[in-house]
Amino acid sequence: MTAQAPGTATTLWRPTGPEELALVEASGWTAWPPRLADQPIFYPVLNEDYAVRIARDWNVPASGVGYVTRFDVESAFLARYPVRQAGGRTILELWVPAEELAEFNQHIVGRIEVVREFRAAP
C-alpha cells in the first residue's frame, strides 16, 4: 500500500460528492455512511491522484462539486482487503463489502478530512 502514516495506519483517499460528504460531516468526520441498496461495496483508493481524477471528472459532472478526502485506517485491519487494480498501474482501490463498512469505520484513526474541492465552471 502507499503513504504509510507513522506506526500502524495507512492513508487512504476517497472521492465523494456533496451528499456523502454531508453524512461524513454529520458523523463528526469519523465515519463513512452506510452504502445505498445499489452500492454493494465501499471503495477507498490508494493514491490522491486517482481520487482527484474521480472527484473532478465524475463527481463534478454528476453533482456540480467533487471532493477528495483523506483518512487513516489501521494497517493490520486493512490487510484483509486485497488491493484491486481497477485500470492502469496507479488505479488502485480496496473493495470493502457494504456489510463490513461499520466495522471498517471502527478502525479509522483520527478524522476524515477534505483535502481538495472541485466545482463546475460557472
Secondary structure, DSSP 4 states (H G I P E B T S, - for coil): ---BPSSSEEEEEEEE-HHHHHHHHHTTSS-PPPPPTT--EE--BS-HHHHHHHIIIIIHHHHSEEEEEEEEEEHHHHTTS-EEE-SSTT-EEE-EEGGGHHHHHHTEEEEEEEEEEEE---
